[in-house]
Amino acid sequence: METIIYDETDKITEDMVDWMEDLLNVAAGKLNVTDKAEVSITVVTNDKIREINKEYRDKDQVTDVISFAIEDDEEDLFKEFDLDGITIPRDLGDIFISYDKAVEQATEFGHSVERELGFLMVHGFLHLNGYDHMTTEEEKIMFSLQEEILKEYGLKR
């Protein structure tokens, strides 16, 4: 899977990019996401994520992660597209993460910033792949899968 990481904060190092890509590949493997898929992660400031949250969700507040799935139709969720013999990568969507909020939450929860960034990335990735936490049952499924992926990768609290 191709992971494109944009850093609008100048806080993400090359080493961080490497493990972020590796973590999402572990998550993709767990979900049987095709190798011919792509996702973008943009790391932003609290001000920027607040703007995005206000514009797209009508919530004028800072949040930690926002996901925008390209494929909302469940029938298309795991489909690859082929045009005249050329396979077009599945664009799963975009994930925006507030670096500032990740640092704040890492401090609050007593774990590393890397662990918090990983948690937020996997959380957003699961949303892009049809998981949600609107009900108690959905939350249990999504959060246990999230923890399973983080544990498998080695990002512990």
C-alpha positions as CSV (number, residue, x, y, z in Angstrom):
1,M,0.0,0.0,0.0
2,E,1.2,3.5,-0.8
3,T,1.2,5.9,2.1
4,I,1.7,9.6,1.3
5,I,2.6,11.7,4.4
6,Y,2.5,15.5,4.4
7,D,3.9,17.4,7.3
8,E,2.6,21.0,7.8
9,T,4.2,21.2,11.2
10,D,7.9,20.4,10.4
11,K,7.8,18.0,13.4
12,I,7.8,14.7,11.5
13,T,11.3,13.3,10.8
14,E,12.3,10.8,8.1
15,D,12.5,8.0,10.8
16,M,9.0,8.9,11.8
17,V,7.8,8.7,8.2
18,D,9.3,5.2,7.9
19,W,7.5,3.8,11.0
20,M,4.3,5.5,10.1
21,E,4.3,3.8,6.7
22,D,5.2,0.5,8.3
23,L,2.4,0.7,10.9
24,L,-0.2,1.5,8.2
25,N,1.1,-1.5,6.2
26,V,0.5,-3.7,9.3
27,A,-3.0,-2.3,9.5
28,A,-3.6,-2.8,5.8
29,G,-2.4,-6.4,6.1
30,K,-4.8,-7.0,9.0
31,L,-7.7,-5.7,7.0
32,N,-6.7,-7.5,3.8
33,V,-6.4,-4.1,2.0
34,T,-4.9,-4.6,-1.5
35,D,-1.3,-3.6,-2.2
36,K,-2.7,-1.4,-4.9
37,A,-4.3,1.1,-2.4
38,E,-3.2,4.5,-1.3
39,V,-3.9,6.7,1.6
40,S,-2.7,10.2,2.6
41,I,-1.8,11.4,6.1
42,T,-1.5,15.1,6.7
43,V,0.0,16.2,10.0
44,V,-1.3,19.7,10.9
45,T,-1.5,22.2,13.8
46,N,-4.5,22.7,16.1
47,D,-5.5,25.8,14.2
48,K,-5.6,24.0,10.9
49,I,-7.6,21.0,12.2
50,R,-10.0,23.3,13.8
51,E,-10.6,25.0,10.5
52,I,-11.1,21.6,8.8
53,N,-13.5,20.5,11.6
54,K,-15.5,23.7,11.3
55,E,-15.7,23.7,7.5
56,Y,-16.5,20.0,7.0
57,R,-18.2,18.9,10.2
58,D,-19.6,22.3,11.4
59,K,-17.8,21.9,14.7
60,D,-15.8,24.9,15.7
61,Q,-13.3,23.1,17.9
62,V,-10.0,21.4,17.9
63,T,-10.0,17.6,17.4
64,D,-7.2,15.0,17.2
65,V,-8.0,13.2,13.9
66,I,-10.4,13.6,11.0
67,S,-10.8,11.1,8.1
68,F,-12.3,11.6,4.7
69,A,-13.1,8.4,3.0
70,I,-13.2,8.4,-0.8
71,E,-15.3,5.3,-1.0
72,D,-18.5,5.8,1.0
73,D,-20.5,3.1,-0.9
74,E,-20.0,-0.3,0.8
75,E,-20.2,-2.1,-2.5
76,D,-17.1,-0.2,-3.7
77,L,-15.2,-0.4,-0.4
78,F,-12.9,-3.3,-1.4
79,K,-13.0,-3.0,-5.2
80,E,-10.1,-2.3,-7.4
81,F,-10.7,-0.4,-10.6
82,D,-9.4,-1.5,-14.0
83,L,-9.6,0.8,-17.1
84,D,-8.5,-0.9,-20.3
85,G,-6.0,-3.2,-18.5
86,I,-4.6,-0.4,-16.3
87,T,-5.3,-1.0,-12.6
88,I,-6.0,2.2,-10.8
89,P,-4.9,2.3,-7.1
90,R,-7.7,2.3,-4.6
91,D,-7.7,5.7,-3.0
92,L,-8.9,5.1,0.5
93,G,-8.9,8.7,1.4
94,D,-7.3,11.3,3.6
95,I,-6.4,11.4,7.3
96,F,-5.6,14.7,9.1
97,I,-3.9,14.5,12.5
98,S,-3.3,17.4,14.8
99,Y,0.3,17.1,16.0
100,D,-0.3,19.5,18.9
101,K,-3.3,17.5,20.1
102,A,-1.3,14.3,19.8
103,V,1.4,15.8,22.0
104,E,-1.2,17.0,24.5
105,Q,-2.9,13.6,24.6
106,A,0.3,11.6,24.9
107,T,1.2,13.7,28.0
108,E,-2.3,13.3,29.4
109,F,-2.2,9.5,28.9
110,G,1.4,9.0,29.9
111,H,2.7,7.5,26.7
112,S,5.0,8.5,23.8
113,V,4.0,10.9,21.1
114,E,4.8,8.1,18.6
115,R,2.2,5.9,20.3
116,E,-0.4,8.6,20.2
117,L,0.3,9.4,16.5
118,G,0.1,5.7,15.8
119,F,-3.2,5.4,17.6
120,L,-4.6,8.3,15.7
121,M,-3.4,7.0,12.3
122,V,-4.8,3.6,12.9
123,H,-8.1,5.1,14.1
124,G,-8.4,7.2,11.0
125,F,-7.4,4.3,8.8
126,L,-10.1,2.1,10.3
127,H,-12.6,4.8,9.5
128,L,-11.5,4.9,5.9
129,N,-12.1,1.1,5.8
130,G,-15.7,1.3,7.0
131,Y,-15.3,1.0,10.8
132,D,-17.1,3.3,13.1
133,H,-17.9,3.7,16.8
134,M,-21.4,5.2,16.7
135,T,-22.8,2.3,18.8
136,T,-21.3,0.5,21.8
137,E,-21.0,-2.7,19.6
138,E,-19.2,-0.8,16.8
139,E,-16.9,0.9,19.3
140,K,-16.0,-2.4,20.9
141,I,-15.1,-4.0,17.5
142,M,-13.2,-0.9,16.2
143,F,-11.3,-0.2,19.4
144,S,-10.2,-3.8,20.0
145,L,-9.0,-4.0,16.4
146,Q,-7.1,-0.8,16.8
147,E,-5.4,-2.1,20.0
148,E,-4.6,-5.4,18.3
149,I,-2.9,-3.6,15.4
150,L,-0.9,-1.3,17.7
151,K,0.1,-4.2,19.9
152,E,1.2,-6.3,16.8
153,Y,3.3,-3.4,15.6
154,G,4.8,-2.9,19.1
155,L,3.3,0.5,20.1
156,K,2.2,0.0,23.6
157,R,0.9,2.4,26.2
